[in-house]
Amino acid sequence: METATQNPPQHCIKDPVDSPANTNITISDHHDLLPQLQSLQQSFDTIQSKSSLMEENLLLQHERDDALRNNSQLNLVIQEVSKEREPFRDQVS
């Protein structure tokens, strides 16, 4: 019959970093992590914002390029129509 006072299995220490002697060092080092994390979050937010602006600018540049191409094509069509119109103008005069 097993007794209720059995000790639960202890954590196996496989790495010296996990040893109890290093726990205090690790815990004391963790208090610096929050400011670092907050700084990284701010940097990430800034980079993400810049990325969004760059994507928007790139989209606007593509739209501008498309508009310039369309404008150029319309100018060519206007020139062709103007050339075709000249003989009719001469006939009417």
C-alpha positions in Angstrom: 0.0 0.0 0.0 1.4 3.4 -1.0 1.5 6.2 1.5 0.1 9.6 0.8 3.4 11.3 1.9 5.3 10.2 -1.2 7.4 13.0 -2.6 6.4 14.1 -6.1 9.2 13.7 -8.7 11.6 16.5 -8.7 12.5 18.5 -11.8 15.4 17.0 -13.6 18.2 19.4 -14.2 19.7 18.7 -17.6 21.3 22.0 -18.3 23.5 24.0 -15.9 21.5 27.1 -16.8 18.5 25.4 -15.1 20.4 24.8 -11.9 19.1 26.5 -8.7 22.3 28.4 -8.3 21.7 30.2 -11.7 18.0 30.8 -11.0 18.8 34.0 -9.0 20.9 35.4 -11.8 18.3 34.5 -14.4 15.5 36.1 -12.4 17.4 39.2 -11.7 18.2 39.5 -15.5 14.5 39.2 -16.3 13.6 42.6 -14.8 15.5 44.2 -17.7 13.5 42.3 -20.3 10.2 44.3 -19.8 11.8 47.7 -20.9 13.6 45.9 -23.7 10.3 44.3 -24.8 8.5 47.7 -24.7 11.3 49.3 -26.7 11.1 46.5 -29.3 7.3 46.9 -29.4 7.7 50.6 -30.1 10.3 49.9 -32.8 8.0 47.3 -34.3 5.1 49.7 -34.3 7.2 52.4 -35.9 8.5 50.0 -38.6 5.0 48.7 -39.2 3.7 52.3 -39.6 6.5 53.1 -42.1 5.8 49.9 -44.0 2.2 50.8 -44.3 3.1 54.3 -45.6 5.6 52.8 -48.0 2.9 50.3 -49.3 0.4 53.2 -49.7 3.1 55.3 -51.6 3.9 52.4 -53.8 0.2 51.9 -54.6 -0.1 55.6 -55.4 2.9 55.5 -57.7 1.4 52.5 -59.6 -1.8 54.4 -59.9 0.0 57.5 -61.1 2.0 55.5 -63.6 -1.2 53.9 -64.9 -2.8 57.4 -65.2 0.2 58.7 -67.2 0.0 55.7 -69.5 -3.7 56.2 -70.1 -3.0 60.0 -70.7 -0.4 59.2 -73.2 -2.7 56.7 -75.0 -5.5 59.3 -75.0 -3.2 61.9 -76.5 -2.3 59.5 -79.4 -6.0 58.8 -80.0 -6.7 62.6 -80.0 -3.9 63.1 -82.6 -5.3 60.4 -84.8 -8.9 61.8 -84.6 -7.6 65.3 -85.3 -5.8 64.0 -88.5 -9.0 62.3 -89.6 -11.0 65.4 -88.9 -8.9 67.7 -91.1 -10.2 66.3 -94.5 -13.8 66.7 -93.3 -13.1 70.2 -92.2 -11.7 71.0 -95.7 -14.8 69.5 -97.3 -17.2 71.6 -95.2 -15.3 74.8 -95.9 
